[in-house]
Amino acid sequence: MADYDHKMICPRCREEMNHHADKLVYSDALQAGPNGEYIEEFHACPHCGVGASRQA
């Protein structure tokens, strides 16, 4: 689960977004974990419908 204890704010209308899913992403990026993976969170705005994600 996410390290964040606060909801993501919609970049379009500034309302709190709903968390919908977490996805394990395999990568060689420097911000990834020791095995080259990280978790991406996906959110959707209940007000305007825009979707967004952030790295957990």
C-alpha positions, 0 to 999 in steps of 0.5 A: 500500500502507499506511503502517503496518508493523504488523498491526491488532489485533482490537477484540474479541479482541486478536489480530492481524488479516489484511489483505484489501484496499485500496480507493481512496475518493473524498471531500471530507474534509479528511484526503483527498489533494490530489484528494480521495481516500484508501485504506481498508484492510480486515482480518479476524480469523482468531480470532473472524471480526470485520472492521475497517478503517482509513485508510491 
